[in-house]
Amino acid sequence: MDQYADIFTADTLASFFPEDRADAFFEALFGDAEEGSYNIALGYDGVHGDALGFELRLTQRPGKCLACNLTYGLPQVFSRHPIINVQGIADAVAGATGKNSATWELGVTKEVNANLHVIPLLIELS
């Protein structure tokens, strides 16, 4: 049984990565949040060995196109972008579990379907 599933509820995950963060990201990137083709949400994906699995879920916005070429380079961008703030997510996860710190790693973008792509995020607690 996953001992962390009760901690990482939809509300908790939304507090770690608020819904409006995607708009702030696109505002910084393009100067207009309306230019963004997807929303970004944080999802919990269970325990993966010594790490906790999360996903940055990219869902297509109405009337936009979530093209593969727009998302496959994102792990490198997200890993260092201050608005996405992956270290802040890892720190929030650590705090929620009573740990002091965490390290993280972003995986490669996976196309679930035309409307959903995910970027795996593994967080190790220490």
C-alpha positions in Angstrom: 0.0 0.0 0.0 1.2 3.5 -0.9 1.8 5.4 2.4 2.0 8.7 0.6 -1.2 8.6 -1.4 -3.2 10.2 1.5 -0.7 13.0 1.7 -0.5 14.0 -2.0 -4.2 14.7 -2.6 -5.3 16.9 -5.5 -5.7 19.9 -3.2 -2.2 19.4 -1.8 -0.7 19.0 -5.3 -2.5 22.2 -6.4 -0.9 24.0 -3.5 2.5 22.9 -4.6 1.9 23.8 -8.2 -1.0 26.3 -8.5 -3.2 26.3 -11.6 -2.2 29.9 -12.5 1.5 29.0 -12.7 1.1 27.9 -16.4 -0.2 31.4 -17.2 2.7 33.0 -15.4 5.1 30.7 -17.3 3.6 31.7 -20.7 3.5 35.4 -19.8 7.3 35.2 -19.1 8.0 33.2 -22.2 5.8 34.9 -24.7 4.6 38.1 -23.0 1.0 36.9 -23.1 -0.5 34.0 -21.2 -3.0 33.4 -24.0 -0.2 32.2 -26.3 0.2 29.1 -24.2 -1.0 25.9 -25.8 -1.4 23.8 -22.6 -2.1 23.9 -18.9 0.3 22.4 -16.4 -0.7 20.4 -13.3 1.2 18.3 -10.8 0.1 14.7 -10.4 1.3 12.0 -8.0 2.4 8.7 -9.5 3.3 6.6 -6.5 6.5 5.2 -5.1 9.3 4.3 -7.5 12.0 2.4 -5.7 13.6 5.0 -3.4 11.9 7.9 -5.0 8.4 9.4 -5.1 7.0 9.7 -8.6 5.2 12.8 -9.8 4.2 14.1 -13.2 4.0 17.5 -14.7 0.8 17.0 -16.7 0.5 19.1 -19.8 -3.1 19.2 -21.1 -4.1 20.9 -24.3 -6.0 24.2 -24.0 -9.2 24.5 -26.0 -8.5 25.7 -29.5 -4.8 25.1 -29.2 -2.5 22.4 -30.4 -0.3 20.3 -28.0 2.2 19.4 -30.7 5.0 17.0 -29.8 7.7 19.4 -30.9 6.5 21.9 -28.3 6.8 19.5 -25.4 9.8 17.2 -25.9 12.4 19.9 -25.0 10.5 21.0 -21.9 12.3 18.9 -19.3 15.5 21.0 -19.9 13.5 24.2 -19.8 11.4 23.3 -16.7 14.5 22.1 -14.8 15.9 25.6 -14.7 12.9 27.9 -15.1 12.2 29.9 -11.9 8.4 30.1 -12.4 8.2 26.3 -12.8 10.5 26.0 -9.8 11.0 22.2 -9.6 13.2 22.6 -6.5 10.4 24.4 -4.8 8.1 21.5 -5.7 10.7 19.0 -4.3 11.0 21.1 -1.1 7.2 21.2 -0.6 7.1 17.4 -1.1 9.9 17.0 1.5 8.0 19.3 4.0 4.8 17.4 3.5 6.5 14.1 4.4 8.4 15.5 7.4 11.8 15.4 5.7 14.3 18.2 5.5 15.3 18.1 1.9 14.9 16.4 -1.5 16.7 15.9 -4.7 14.9 15.6 -8.0 15.2 14.5 -11.6 12.9 15.2 -14.6 12.4 12.4 -17.1 11.7 12.7 -20.8 8.3 13.9 -22.1 5.8 11.1 -22.7 2.9 11.5 -25.0 -0.1 9.8 -23.3 -2.4 11.0 -26.1 -2.9 14.0 -28.4 -4.4 16.0 -25.5 -2.0 14.9 -22.7 1.7 14.8 -22.4 3.5 14.1 -19.1 7.0 14.9 -17.8 8.0 12.4 -15.0 9.4 14.0 -11.9 11.2 11.7 -9.4 11.9 13.1 -6.0 14.2 11.4 -3.4 13.7 12.5 0.2 16.6 13.0 2.7 
